[in-house]
Amino acid sequence: MYRDDSGKFNASFGRVNRNLGSYSSNSLVLSDNPYSFDHLWLQYKNDLLSFSFMSAKLEDKYGFDIRSKDSSSYGWYKRFYSLHRLDINVFENLKVALTEVVIYGGKNQQWLSYYQNPFIPFYISKNNERSSTDEENANIYLALDIWYKPVKSVTLFTQIFIDDIDFKSENRKIPGEKSNFLGV
């Protein structure tokens, strides 16, 4: 783990449990109790905001592609995960976070460099590299977290999650999956 002298920049690689929920609560971005997995974590934070980037290779899975009509799709599938998260301290009692994640993989999939850039949104990366990978092998989702503390003893929070962000115009006619998590 690396932390600069000011404490504003952190970098780590290894297995660390992460919870990206509504500030110390369950999360729709990762499961309630996610397994730790090897990943690269970069974070910059100051009093106003925090920006985080995570990149990981997930476990390989043996299976088949249900979209294929023949048995040639059986085999080991590699999976990868990249995340951007921006946390903003709007006021002392109001915090907002926006998270975007891409999970991609395939039978012969390798790391895709455009999903490793911490500063370029995945939507822009995907549109710029449209011919380099099959769009069906990537799943992008977004989450919005809002945390509000109106009085000292009450905290309100929500996480809105939108799955299956599609890039092709014909797929945009079908809405993605949405979830919401509320708490007091």
QUIPE-V888611 format. One record per pair of residues at least 12 apart in sequence whose C-alpha atoms are under 10 Angstrom apart, sorted by the first residue. I is the first residue (numbers start at 0). J is the second residue. Records with the same first field share a line. If there is no record, write none. Layout:
BEGIN
I=J + J
END
This chain:
BEGIN
0=12 + 13 + 40 + 41
1=41
2=42 + 43
5=45
6=43 + 44 + 45
7=42 + 43 + 44 + 45 + 46 + 49
8=41 + 42 + 43 + 44 + 45 + 49 + 50 + 51
9=40 + 41 + 42 + 43 + 44 + 51
10=39 + 40 + 41 + 42 + 43 + 51 + 52 + 53
11=38 + 39 + 40 + 41 + 42 + 53
12=36 + 37 + 38 + 39 + 40 + 41 + 53 + 54 + 55
13=35 + 36 + 37 + 38 + 39 + 40 + 55
14=34 + 35 + 36 + 37 + 38 + 39
15=34 + 35 + 36 + 37 + 38 + 39 + 40
16=32 + 33 + 34 + 35 + 36 + 37
17=29 + 30 + 32 + 33 + 34 + 35 + 36
18=30 + 31 + 32 + 33
19=31 + 84 + 96 + 98 + 142 + 144
20=96 + 142 + 143 + 144 + 145 + 156 + 157 + 158 + 180
21=94 + 95 + 96 + 143 + 144 + 145 + 146 + 155 + 156 + 157 + 158 + 180 + 181 + 182
22=94 + 95 + 96 + 144 + 145 + 146 + 156 + 157
24=156 + 157 + 182
25=158 + 180 + 182
26=142 + 144 + 157 + 158 + 160 + 180
27=141 + 142 + 144 + 158 + 159 + 160 + 161 + 178 + 179 + 180
28=82 + 98 + 99 + 100 + 140 + 141 + 142 + 143 + 158 + 159 + 160 + 161 + 162
36=55 + 56 + 57 + 58
37=54 + 55 + 56 + 57 + 58
38=53 + 54 + 55 + 56 + 57 + 80 + 81
39=52 + 53 + 54 + 55 + 56 + 81
40=52 + 53 + 54 + 55 + 81 + 82
41=53 + 54 + 83 + 117
42=83 + 84 + 85 + 117
43=85
44=85 + 86 + 87
45=87 + 88
46=87 + 88
47=86 + 87 + 88 + 89 + 90 + 91 + 94
48=85 + 86 + 87 + 88 + 89 + 94 + 95 + 96
49=84 + 85 + 86 + 87 + 88 + 96
50=83 + 84 + 85 + 86 + 87 + 96 + 97 + 98 + 117 + 118
51=82 + 83 + 84 + 85 + 86 + 98 + 117 + 118
52=81 + 82 + 83 + 84 + 85 + 98 + 99 + 100 + 115 + 116 + 117 + 118
53=80 + 81 + 82 + 83 + 84 + 100 + 115 + 117
54=79 + 80 + 81 + 82 + 83 + 100 + 101 + 110 + 114 + 115 + 116 + 117
55=78 + 79 + 80 + 81 + 82 + 102 + 110 + 115
56=77 + 78 + 79 + 80 + 81 + 102 + 103 + 104 + 109 + 110
57=77 + 78 + 79 + 80 + 102 + 103 + 104
58=76 + 77 + 78 + 79
59=74 + 75 + 76 + 77 + 78 + 79 + 104 + 105 + 106
60=74 + 75 + 76 + 77 + 78 + 105 + 106
61=73 + 74 + 75 + 76 + 77 + 106
62=74 + 75 + 76 + 106
63=75 + 76 + 106
64=76 + 105 + 106
66=135
72=105 + 106
73=106
74=105 + 106 + 107
75=105 + 106 + 107
76=104 + 105 + 106 + 107 + 108
77=103 + 104 + 105 + 106 + 107 + 108 + 109 + 110
78=102 + 103 + 104 + 105 + 106 + 107 + 108 + 109 + 110 + 136 + 137
79=101 + 102 + 103 + 104 + 105 + 108 + 109 + 110 + 111 + 114 + 137
80=100 + 101 + 102 + 103 + 104 + 110 + 114 + 115 + 137 + 138 + 139
81=99 + 100 + 101 + 102 + 103 + 114 + 115 + 116 + 117 + 121 + 139
82=98 + 99 + 100 + 101 + 102 + 114 + 115 + 116 + 117 + 120 + 121 + 139 + 140 + 141
83=97 + 98 + 99 + 100 + 101 + 114 + 115 + 116 + 117 + 118 + 119 + 120 + 121 + 141
84=96 + 97 + 98 + 99 + 100 + 117 + 141 + 142 + 143
85=97 + 98 + 99 + 143
86=98 + 143 + 144 + 145
87=145
88=146
90=147
91=147 + 148
92=146 + 147 + 148 + 149 + 150 + 151 + 154
93=145 + 146 + 147 + 148 + 149 + 154 + 155 + 156
94=144 + 145 + 146 + 147 + 148 + 156
95=143 + 144 + 145 + 146 + 147 + 156 + 157 + 158
96=142 + 143 + 144 + 145 + 146 + 158
97=141 + 142 + 143 + 144 + 145 + 158 + 159
98=140 + 141 + 142 + 143 + 144 + 160
99=120 + 121 + 122 + 139 + 140 + 141 + 142 + 143 + 160 + 161 + 162
100=114 + 120 + 121 + 138 + 139 + 140 + 141 + 142 + 162
101=114 + 121 + 122 + 137 + 138 + 139 + 140 + 141 + 163 + 164
102=114 + 136 + 137 + 138 + 139 + 140
103=132 + 133 + 134 + 135 + 136 + 137 + 138 + 139
104=132 + 133 + 135 + 136 + 137 + 138
105=132 + 133 + 135 + 136 + 137
106=136
108=132 + 136
111=128 + 131 + 132
112=124
113=125 + 127 + 128
121=139 + 140
122=139 + 164 + 165 + 166
123=166
125=137 + 139 + 166
126=166 + 167
129=166 + 167
134=165 + 166 + 167
135=165
137=163 + 164 + 165
138=162 + 163 + 164 + 165
139=161 + 162 + 163 + 164 + 165 + 166
140=160 + 161 + 162 + 163 + 164 + 165 + 175 + 176 + 177
141=159 + 160 + 161 + 162 + 163 + 164 + 177
142=158 + 159 + 160 + 161 + 162 + 177 + 178 + 179
143=157 + 158 + 159 + 160 + 161 + 179
144=156 + 157 + 158 + 159 + 160 + 179 + 180 + 181
145=157 + 158 + 159 + 181
146=158 + 182 + 183
147=183
148=183
153=183
154=182 + 183
155=181 + 182 + 183
156=180 + 181 + 182 + 183
157=179 + 180 + 181 + 182 + 183
158=178 + 179 + 180 + 181 + 182
159=177 + 178 + 179 + 180 + 181
160=175 + 176 + 177 + 178 + 179 + 180
161=174 + 175 + 176 + 177 + 178 + 179
162=174 + 175 + 176 + 177 + 178
163=175 + 176 + 177
164=176
END
